[in-house]
Amino acid sequence: MISSSMGVRAAALDAANPLRHCRERFLLPEGVTYLDGNSLGALPAAVPNAIQDAVVRQWGSGLIGSWFAEDAAWWGLPQRLGDHIGTLLGTGEGQTVVGDSTSVQIFNTLTAAARLRPDRDLLLTDAGHFPTDAYLADSVGEMLGLEVRRVAPEQLREALEKDGARTAVVAFPAVDFATGERWDIPGLTKAAHEAGALVVWDLCHAAGALELALDAWNVDFAVGCTYKYLSGGPGAPAFAYAARRHHETMRQPLTGWTGHADPFAMRAAYEGAEGIGRARIGTPTVLSMLALEAAIGAFDGVNMAILRAQSLSLTGFFIECCDELLDGLGFEIITPRTPDRRGSQVTLRHPDAATLVPAAAERGVIGDKREPDLLRYGFNALYNTHADALRAVETLVDLVKR
């Protein structure tokens, strides 16, 4: 133990953690410290049995009847899961749907939002957005004849003061994927609305990690993946949120058959279903959705305010460990130290990041890297501990000093 005092403090913090029982809801490999839940969440314990039941009973025995059987009800999965996830987003029922990939949902939602402002020709998006978001914003801009302008979130208000009358859509992440910096969802949403624009939030690094209140914040649209903090599994389907006030007027470019008002009538012309049902696109990916449904059960009984407090405790303690143990070793913390300004990850900069991350993984400490020099550590308060945070930092010390 490099720092016995930090070890004692980690143990005390973990003993006082009101969510410590939630760790039993996950199947974590013995001896592994997993701090990459911001890329792929750990396996929830309920998922293997759910998948076995889905394959053996629902598919194997129920066959096609499982689409509508009471003990399977595959057809209702997109909205059923949407409502469940909606409780973590701070939304009322009937405003969230699950299905298709994050990229598909971003494209559909961005286009739907822009079409609600046909007299405007500017789309403002984050200069540091995740590549998929950036690529899709360009595609939507080209398709609809919009200028796409990249601005940093802290410069959004200035951009709106200058060109608010032209702005149709503002598209930003709730949390920066590289730095872990958290942006002001209610404040920036209000600024966009004051200019007459609509907002599409990317919640990939926020859903399941932050306390959210989309309805109260008057958010228009949001999209997010389910395989990070929600632990839905690799390739798990994404969700899309559309505020109820937009349901009857939003027009999406991908009008799949399951979003039709009468999908089994096989009519020649598209007519959108009522409510959030029109945001459905393709046939539900049943096995992935059933895995996700089991995974979300890990949040049962969890107060998101408490989860957020524990997340801040974990990331704050990790930063303290870095300050004490990594001083003078070439590391820089680029995630904001102010609690309200960070999500549930801490990012370090070091010139040897590309070799340090895999070397740490060989020792059982799994984080991830972003080229050229970033080390990212994502903390899920349902299963990570303060001891995990300390072990990760001690491993970096040992690797750099060896």
C-alpha positions in Angstrom: 0.0 0.0 0.0 1.6 3.2 -1.2 -0.6 5.5 1.0 -1.9 3.9 4.1 -3.9 7.0 5.1 -5.7 7.0 1.8 -6.4 3.3 2.2 -8.0 3.9 5.6 -10.1 6.7 4.2 -11.2 4.6 1.2 -12.4 1.9 3.5 -14.3 4.3 5.7 -16.0 5.9 2.6 -16.9 2.5 1.3 -18.4 1.4 4.6 -20.6 4.5 4.7 -21.8 4.1 1.1 -25.6 3.7 1.1 -25.4 2.0 -2.3 -22.8 -0.6 -1.4 -25.4 -3.4 -1.6 -25.9 -2.6 -5.3 -22.5 -4.1 -6.1 -24.0 -7.5 -5.6 -26.3 -6.8 -8.6 -23.3 -7.1 -10.9 -21.0 -10.0 -12.0 -17.6 -8.5 -11.7 -14.5 -10.6 -12.4 -12.5 -11.4 -9.3 -9.4 -9.3 -8.9 -10.4 -6.8 -11.5 -10.9 -3.1 -10.9 -13.3 -2.0 -13.7 -13.3 1.7 -14.4 -14.5 1.6 -18.1 -18.2 1.7 -17.4 -18.3 5.0 -19.4 -17.6 2.8 -22.5 -19.3 -0.5 -21.6 -21.0 -1.2 -18.3 -20.3 -4.2 -16.2 -22.6 -7.3 -16.5 -25.7 -7.1 -14.3 -26.3 -10.3 -12.5 -29.9 -10.6 -13.8 -28.9 -10.6 -17.4 -27.7 -14.2 -18.0 -30.9 -15.8 -16.8 -33.0 -13.2 -18.7 -31.2 -14.1 -21.9 -31.5 -17.8 -21.3 -35.3 -17.4 -20.7 -35.6 -15.2 -23.8 -33.9 -17.8 -26.0 -35.1 -21.1 -24.5 -38.7 -20.3 -23.4 -39.8 -17.1 -25.2 -38.2 -17.9 -28.5 -37.7 -21.7 -28.3 -41.2 -22.5 -27.0 -43.2 -19.4 -27.6 -42.0 -18.9 -31.1 -43.8 -16.1 -33.0 -46.5 -16.0 -30.3 -44.1 -14.3 -28.0 -44.6 -11.0 -29.9 -47.9 -10.5 -28.1 -48.1 -13.2 -25.3 -48.5 -11.8 -21.9 -45.5 -13.6 -20.5 -43.2 -12.1 -23.2 -44.9 -9.1 -25.0 -42.0 -8.4 -27.3 -44.0 -5.9 -29.4 -44.3 -3.5 -26.5 -40.6 -3.5 -25.6 -39.7 -0.2 -27.2 -42.2 1.8 -25.2 -42.1 -0.3 -22.1 -38.3 0.1 -21.8 -38.6 3.7 -22.8 -40.9 4.4 -19.8 -38.5 2.5 -17.5 -35.5 4.6 -18.7 -37.7 7.7 -18.5 -37.8 7.3 -14.7 -34.0 7.8 -14.8 -34.3 10.8 -17.1 -36.9 12.7 -15.0 -39.7 12.3 -17.6 -43.3 11.3 -17.5 -44.6 8.2 -19.3 -45.0 8.1 -23.0 -42.1 10.3 -24.1 -39.2 7.9 -24.4 -38.8 5.0 -26.8 -36.0 2.4 -27.2 -34.7 1.0 -30.5 -32.1 1.1 -33.2 -28.6 2.5 -32.6 -27.5 5.8 -31.1 -26.4 7.0 -34.6 -29.9 6.3 -36.1 -31.6 8.0 -33.2 -29.4 11.1 -33.4 -30.1 11.4 -37.2 -33.8 10.9 -36.8 -34.1 13.3 -33.8 -31.9 16.1 -35.2 -33.9 16.0 -38.5 -37.2 16.1 -36.7 -36.1 19.0 -34.5 -34.8 21.0 -37.5 -38.0 20.4 -39.5 -40.0 22.1 -36.6 -38.1 25.3 -37.5 -38.3 25.4 -41.3 -37.7 29.2 -41.5 -34.3 28.9 -39.9 -31.0 27.8 -41.5 -28.4 27.3 -38.7 -27.5 24.3 -36.6 -25.2 25.0 -33.7 -23.3 22.0 -32.3 -20.5 21.3 -29.9 -17.0 21.8 -31.3 -15.8 18.9 -29.2 -18.8 16.6 -29.9 -18.3 12.8 -30.2 -17.5 12.1 -33.9 -20.8 10.4 -34.7 -22.7 13.5 -33.5 -20.5 15.7 -35.6 -20.8 13.6 -38.7 -24.5 13.3 -38.4 -25.0 17.0 -37.8 -23.1 17.6 -41.1 -25.3 15.1 -42.9 -28.5 16.6 -41.6 -27.2 20.1 -42.5 -26.5 19.0 -46.0 -29.8 17.3 -46.4 -31.9 20.2 -45.1 -29.7 23.1 -46.4 -28.6 24.2 -42.9 -25.3 25.8 -42.0 -23.6 23.7 -39.4 -21.5 25.7 -37.0 -19.3 24.3 -34.2 -19.1 26.2 -31.0 -17.9 25.3 -27.5 -20.7 25.1 -25.0 -19.4 28.0 -23.0 -19.6 30.1 -26.2 -23.2 29.1 -27.0 -24.9 32.1 -25.4 -22.7 34.4 -27.4 -23.4 32.5 -30.6 -27.2 32.8 -29.9 -26.9 36.5 -29.2 -25.4 36.9 -32.6 -27.4 34.5 -34.7 -30.3 33.3 -32.5 -32.9 34.4 -35.1 -31.3 32.0 -37.6 -30.8 29.0 -35.3 -33.1 26.1 -35.7 -31.4 23.5 -33.5 -28.8 23.4 -30.8 -27.1 20.0 -30.4 -24.8 19.3 -27.4 -23.7 16.6 -25.1 -24.7 16.6 -21.5 -21.1 15.4 -20.6 -18.0 15.7 -22.8 -16.9 12.2 -23.8 -13.2 13.1 -23.6 -12.8 15.3 -20.6 -15.8 14.3 -18.5 -16.9 17.9 -18.2 -20.6 18.4 -17.5 -22.6 21.1 -19.2 -25.6 23.1 -18.0 -28.6 21.4 -19.5 -31.3 23.6 -18.0 -29.4 26.8 -18.5 -28.4 26.2 -22.1 -31.8 24.9 -23.0 -33.4 28.1 -21.7 -30.9 30.2 -23.7 -31.8 28.3 -26.8 -35.5 28.6 -26.2 -35.2 32.4 -25.6 -33.8 32.6 -29.2 -36.6 30.4 -30.5 -34.4 27.4 -31.2 -34.9 23.7 -30.1 -32.4 21.6 -28.3 -31.2 18.0 -28.8 -29.1 16.6 -25.9 -26.8 13.6 -26.2 -27.1 11.8 -22.9 -24.7 8.9 -23.6 -22.5 9.9 -20.7 -25.3 11.1 -18.4 -28.1 8.5 -18.4 -27.7 6.3 -15.3 -24.9 8.5 -13.9 -26.5 11.9 -13.3 -29.7 13.1 -11.7 -31.7 14.3 -14.7 -35.0 16.2 -14.9 -35.8 16.6 -18.7 -39.4 17.5 -18.2 -38.7 20.1 -15.5 -35.9 21.5 -17.6 -38.2 21.9 -20.6 -35.9 19.8 -22.8 -37.2 19.2 -26.4 -35.3 16.1 -27.5 -32.6 13.8 -26.1 -30.8 10.7 -27.3 -28.6 8.3 -25.4 -27.0 4.9 -25.5 -27.8 2.1 -23.0 -24.5 0.2 -22.9 -22.5 2.6 -20.7 -23.9 3.5 -17.3 -27.1 1.6 -17.9 -25.1 -1.6 -18.5 -27.4 -2.9 -21.3 -24.6 -4.8 -23.0 -22.5 -4.4 -26.1 -24.5 -2.9 -28.9 -27.6 -2.4 -26.7 -30.3 -0.3 -28.4 -30.4 3.5 -27.9 -33.3 5.6 -26.5 -34.9 8.7 -27.9 -36.9 11.3 -25.8 -39.3 13.7 -27.4 -41.3 16.1 -25.2 -45.0 15.5 -25.5 -45.6 18.9 -26.9 -43.7 17.9 -30.1 -45.3 14.5 -30.7 -48.1 15.5 -33.1 -45.9 17.8 -35.3 -42.5 16.2 -35.4 -41.6 14.6 -38.8 -38.7 12.1 -38.8 -36.8 11.1 -41.9 -36.8 7.4 -41.0 -40.4 6.4 -41.0 -40.2 2.7 -40.3 -43.1 0.4 -40.3 -43.3 -0.1 -36.6 -43.9 3.6 -36.1 -47.0 3.4 -38.3 -50.4 4.2 -36.8 -51.6 0.7 -38.0 -48.4 -1.3 -38.7 -50.0 -4.6 -39.5 -52.4 -3.1 -42.0 -49.5 -2.9 -44.4 -50.7 0.3 -46.0 -48.9 2.0 -48.9 -48.6 5.4 -47.3 -47.0 6.3 -43.9 -49.2 7.6 -41.1 -47.4 8.2 -37.8 -48.7 6.5 -34.7 -50.0 8.7 -31.9 -47.5 9.9 -29.3 -44.0 8.6 -28.9 -45.0 5.5 -30.9 -44.2 7.4 -34.1 -40.6 7.5 -33.0 -40.3 3.8 -33.4 -38.4 2.8 -36.6 -37.4 -0.8 -37.2 -38.4 -4.2 -35.8 -37.4 -4.4 -32.1 -34.1 -6.1 -31.4 -35.7 -8.5 -28.9 -32.8 -10.3 -27.4 -30.9 -7.0 -26.8 -33.9 -5.4 -25.4 -34.7 -8.2 -23.0 -31.1 -8.0 -21.8 -31.5 -4.3 -21.3 -34.7 -4.8 -19.4 -33.0 -7.1 -17.0 -30.0 -4.8 -16.7 -32.1 -1.7 -15.8 -33.4 -3.6 -12.8 -30.1 -2.9 -11.1 -31.5 0.6 -10.6 -34.6 -0.6 -8.7 -35.0 1.3 -5.5 -32.0 3.5 -6.2 -32.5 7.2 -5.5 -30.7 9.1 -8.4 -29.8 12.0 -6.0 -28.0 9.5 -3.8 -26.3 7.8 -6.8 -25.1 11.2 -8.0 -23.7 12.0 -4.6 -21.8 8.8 -4.5 -20.5 9.4 -8.0 -19.1 12.7 -6.9 -17.6 11.1 -3.9 -15.8 8.5 -6.0 -14.5 11.0 -8.6 -13.6 13.5 -5.9 -11.6 10.9 -4.0 -9.9 9.7 -7.2 -8.8 13.3 -7.8 -7.5 13.6 -4.3 -5.5 10.3 -4.8 -4.1 11.7 -8.0 -3.1 15.0 -6.3 -1.3 13.1 -3.5 0.3 10.2 -5.3 0.9 11.4 -8.9 2.4 14.7 -8.1 5.6 15.2 -10.2 5.0 12.2 -12.4 3.8 14.0 -15.5 0.0 13.6 -15.1 -2.5 16.4 -15.5 -6.2 16.3 -14.5 -8.2 17.8 -17.3 -11.7 17.1 -15.8 -13.1 20.0 -13.8 -12.5 19.8 -10.1 -15.7 21.7 -9.3 -18.3 18.9 -8.6 -21.1 20.5 -10.5 -18.9 20.7 -13.6 -18.1 17.0 -14.0 -19.9 13.9 -15.0 -19.0 10.5 -13.6 -15.5 10.2 -15.1 -12.1 11.7 -14.6 -9.7 12.2 -17.4 -5.9 12.5 -17.0 -3.3 13.6 -19.5 0.1 11.9 -19.8 2.5 11.5 -22.7 2.6 7.7 -22.2 -1.2 7.2 -22.0 -1.2 4.8 -25.0 1.1 2.4 -23.1 0.0 3.1 -19.5 -3.7 2.1 -20.0 -3.0 -1.4 -21.5 -0.2 -2.0 -19.0 -2.6 -1.2 -16.1 -5.2 -3.5 -17.6 -2.7 -6.4 -17.5 -2.5 -5.7 -13.7 -6.3 -5.9 -13.4 -7.1 -2.1 -13.6 -9.2 -1.4 -16.6 -9.7 2.1 -17.9 -9.4 3.4 -21.4 -7.5 5.9 -23.5 -8.2 8.5 -26.1 -5.5 9.4 -28.6 -3.0 10.9 -28.2 -2.5 11.3 -24.5 -5.7 10.9 -22.5 -6.5 8.3 -19.8 -10.2 8.0 -19.0 -11.6 6.5 -15.8 -15.4 6.1 -15.6 -17.0 5.5 -12.2 -20.4 3.7 -11.9 -21.6 4.3 -8.3 -23.6 1.1 -8.4 -20.6 -1.1 -8.4 -17.4 0.9 -8.1 -15.7 1.6 -4.8 -13.3 4.2 -3.3 -10.8 1.3 -3.0 -11.1 0.9 -6.8 -10.2 4.5 -7.2 -7.1 4.2 -5.0 -6.0 1.0 -6.6 -6.1 2.6 -10.1 -3.9 5.5 -9.0 -1.5 3.3 -7.1 -1.1 1.2 -10.3 -0.2 4.2 -12.3 2.4 5.2 -9.7 4.0 1.8 -9.9 4.0 1.7 -13.7 5.6 5.2 -14.0 8.2 4.5 -11.4 9.2 1.0 -12.4 
